[in-house]
Amino acid sequence: MTKADLIENVYLKTGFSKKESAEIVEMVFDIMKTNLEDGEKIKIAGFGNFVVKEKATRRGRNPQTGDEIEITSRRILTFKPSQVLKASINGEE
């Protein structure tokens, strides 16, 4: 599913215009992005959690040359689905 598909579904299910639907989807994504950039957790009941985690600097190896390299610290985004979503995906009630 693409962003255009999301916009189309919002348009069909809400009765808003396509332009309004696109603005709503964009606003939701902007709010989520801003909160994640600030390091906040996003918890959507019945869906799951989006969490930004810090990864420390670590030693790695270049697979082509075998040379050791330092992998810099970074932030990663993780998603953990809720039990409700897991059950739904697996066809459970």
C-alpha positions as CSV (number, residue, x, y, z in Angstrom):
1,M,0.0,0.0,0.0
2,T,1.3,3.4,-0.9
3,K,0.5,6.9,0.4
4,A,-1.7,7.4,-2.6
5,D,-3.7,4.3,-1.6
6,L,-4.1,5.6,1.9
7,I,-5.3,8.9,0.6
8,E,-7.8,7.1,-1.7
9,N,-9.1,5.0,1.2
10,V,-9.5,8.1,3.4
11,Y,-11.4,9.8,0.5
12,L,-13.7,6.8,0.0
13,K,-14.5,6.1,3.7
14,T,-14.9,9.7,5.0
15,G,-16.5,11.6,2.1
16,F,-13.9,14.4,2.3
17,S,-12.5,15.6,-1.0
18,K,-9.3,14.1,-2.3
19,K,-7.4,17.3,-1.5
20,E,-8.7,17.3,2.1
21,S,-7.9,13.5,2.4
22,A,-4.4,14.1,1.2
23,E,-4.0,17.0,3.7
24,I,-5.2,14.7,6.5
25,V,-2.8,11.9,5.6
26,E,0.1,14.4,5.3
27,M,-0.7,16.0,8.7
28,V,-0.8,12.6,10.4
29,F,2.6,11.6,8.9
30,D,4.1,15.0,9.8
31,I,2.9,14.7,13.4
32,M,4.3,11.2,13.7
33,K,7.6,12.2,12.0
34,T,8.0,15.2,14.3
35,N,7.3,13.2,17.5
36,L,9.7,10.4,16.4
37,E,12.4,13.0,15.6
38,D,12.0,14.3,19.1
39,G,12.6,10.7,20.4
40,E,9.0,10.3,21.6
41,K,7.2,6.9,21.4
42,I,4.0,6.6,19.4
43,K,1.5,4.1,20.7
44,I,-1.6,3.3,18.6
45,A,-4.0,1.1,20.5
46,G,-4.9,-2.0,18.7
47,F,-2.1,-1.4,16.1
48,G,1.3,-1.2,17.8
49,N,4.2,1.0,19.0
50,F,6.8,3.0,17.1
51,V,9.9,3.6,19.1
52,V,13.2,5.4,18.3
53,K,16.2,3.5,19.8
54,E,19.8,4.6,20.2
55,K,22.5,2.2,18.8
56,A,25.9,2.6,20.3
57,T,29.2,2.9,18.3
58,R,30.5,-0.6,17.6
59,R,33.3,-2.4,15.8
60,G,32.4,-4.0,12.5
61,R,34.1,-5.7,9.6
62,N,34.1,-4.8,5.9
63,P,32.9,-8.1,4.3
64,Q,34.9,-7.5,1.0
65,T,38.3,-6.7,2.5
66,G,38.0,-8.1,6.1
67,D,39.2,-4.8,7.5
68,E,37.8,-3.7,10.8
69,I,35.8,-0.5,10.8
70,E,34.0,1.6,13.4
71,I,30.2,1.8,12.9
72,T,29.0,5.1,14.3
73,S,26.2,5.4,16.8
74,R,22.8,6.1,15.3
75,R,19.1,6.2,16.0
76,I,16.8,3.5,14.5
77,L,13.1,3.2,14.3
78,T,11.4,0.1,15.5
79,F,7.8,-1.1,15.3
80,K,6.3,-3.6,17.6
81,P,2.8,-4.8,16.6
82,S,0.1,-5.1,19.2
83,Q,-1.4,-8.5,20.2
84,V,-4.6,-7.4,18.5
85,L,-2.8,-6.8,15.2
86,K,-0.9,-10.0,15.4
87,A,-4.1,-12.0,16.1
88,S,-5.8,-10.2,13.2
89,I,-3.0,-11.0,10.8
90,N,-3.0,-14.7,11.8
91,G,-6.8,-15.0,11.4
92,E,-7.6,-15.3,15.1
93,E,-10.5,-13.5,16.7
